[in-house]
């Protein structure tokens, strides 16, 4: 059964734009490869961290809203554990999204 998830990533703020885009593309490919559906993605921009993470004081917050089965989440998560440009990530299960879902959601079948 598909469930709603919110995935928040903290990506190094000092990356060149090209490397940042590659990191976001990598995250998106992993999500789609595991058969999850991306409902929406959102760049929340650069923010100052409450405390340093890996000696970094700022990060770029990026959120993916996806639909997936629970067993796929651990497979998706295992891909991010050793990525040096991802400072932190958090997966939250949501009962419903706080926005109207887009009609053109991307999935692996497209």
N, C-alpha and C positions, 0 to 999 in steps of 0.2 A: 504494500500500500504506500502510495506517495505521501510524503510529509513535507511540510514547509521548513526550510532552514535559512538562517541568516549567517553568512560567513564574513567576518571582519578580519582584514589583514592590515598590519602595520608594516609598511615597506620603507626601506631606508630613504630618507629625504635627500641625501646628497648624491643620488644616482643621476647620471645624465638622462635626459628624457627618453632617449632611444632604449637604454637599459631598463628604465622603468616600464616602458611599453612592452618590452620582451617579457618582463616578469609577470605583468598582468595577462599577457597572451598565454604564458605557461600555465597560470592558474586556470584560465578559461579552458584551455585544452584538456587539462586533467579532469575538470568537472564534466565536460562533455564526453570524454573518453569513457568515463565510468557510467555513462548513461543517464546522468542527471540533466535536468532541464533548467537553464538559466532564465529566470523570470525578469530580473532587472539587475543592472550593475551600476554602481555609483561611486564616483571619486569624491570623497569628502575633503580632500585637500591636505595641505601641510599643517600639522599641529604640534605644539610644544608638548612633550611628554611630562607626566607628573614626576617621573624619576627616570634616570638614564637606563636604557636597555642596550646592551652590547656597546656601551660607551657612546651612544647616540642620544642627543637631547631632543631631536625632532623626528617625526615620521610622517609619511603620507598614509592617510586612512583610506582604505578601499573596501567597499562592501559588495558582496554578491548575494542576491536573493535567489534561492534555488528550490526545486522540488526534486526529491530523491527518496529512495527507500533507505531505511536506517542502516542496512548492511553495507551500502555503498559509501557511507560517510567515513567509516574507518579506512577504507581504501583510498579515498580522496585525501584524507588527513595525512596518511603515511607519506605522501609525495612532498609535503611541505616541511616536514620535520628538519631536514638538513639543508634547506635553501638558505644561503647566507644573506641574501637581500631581503628576506622576510624576517622581520624582527620578532613579531608575534602574530598569532592567528587565533580566532575564537569561533567556534561553531555553536549556534544557538538554535534550538528547535522552537518554531513559532506555531501557534494555533492558526493564526491567519496573518497575512501581511498588512501593514498599516497604510497601504496604497492600493489603488486599483491596478490589477494585474494587466500588463501590456498584452495586446493581441498577438504580437509577433515575437513571442518568447522563443529563444533558441534552444534547440535540443539536438541530440546526436543524429536524429533522423533527417535533419535539414541539410 
